[in-house]
Amino acid sequence: MNRRIKVNGLPYKTRVYINNQVLIPSELVKLLGIERSLFADVVIKHEGRVISINGVRLLRNRRATSRQFTIPREIREAYGIKPLDEIEIISVEPVEITGRRNAVLNP
């Protein structure tokens, strides 16, 4: 079963999962070079509004390169983002959190 998602780059349209998480497919993770990043600043677009989310944790699966991040409750409530809403990921910039262990994955 091939579940690859074809991605040419940003911006990338996707849907918010039921658990308020957003998937960043492995091809996009590789294009952006964020395989080893644990935190990122993400800019999304929802219903014509551009929303900046700083310092989101990039969740990962052991066997996959793809990442997921959770849209914080404050952002969801302020902008009316609900599960299954379509959003557009405009940018993902890795952030290295200083003073925090494991801010970047070790080789």
C-alpha positions, 0 to 999 in steps of 0.5 A, spaced: 500 500 500 503 506 497 500 512 501 505 517 499 503 524 498 506 528 492 508 535 494 512 540 490 513 545 496 510 550 500 504 553 500 501 546 501 493 545 503 491 540 508 486 538 513 486 539 520 485 532 524 480 530 529 485 531 534 487 538 532 493 536 529 496 537 522 500 533 518 507 535 514 508 529 509 515 526 509 516 529 502 515 536 505 519 535 511 525 533 506 524 539 502 524 543 508 530 540 511 527 539 518 528 532 519 532 533 525 528 539 528 523 538 534 520 545 534 518 550 528 515 556 527 509 555 522 505 560 518 498 557 516 492 560 512 485 559 514 479 562 511 483 568 508 487 569 515 494 568 515 496 566 522 503 565 525 504 559 530 511 560 534 514 554 537 510 548 535 513 541 537 514 537 531 511 530 533 514 524 529 513 517 528 519 512 529 518 509 522 516 515 518 519 522 516 513 525 516 511 530 522 505 533 525 504 539 530 498 541 534 494 547 533 494 550 540 487 551 543 488 559 544 489 559 536 483 555 534 479 558 539 481 565 537 480 564 529 475 558 529 479 553 527 475 546 527 477 539 526 476 537 518 477 545 516 482 546 510 488 550 512 494 552 507 501 551 510 505 557 508 511 556 511 515 552 516 521 555 519 525 550 524 527 553 531 533 551 536 530 552 543 536 554 547 537 551 554 532 546 552 535 538 552 534 535 545 532 541 542 535 538 535 535 530 534 542 527 535 545 523 529 
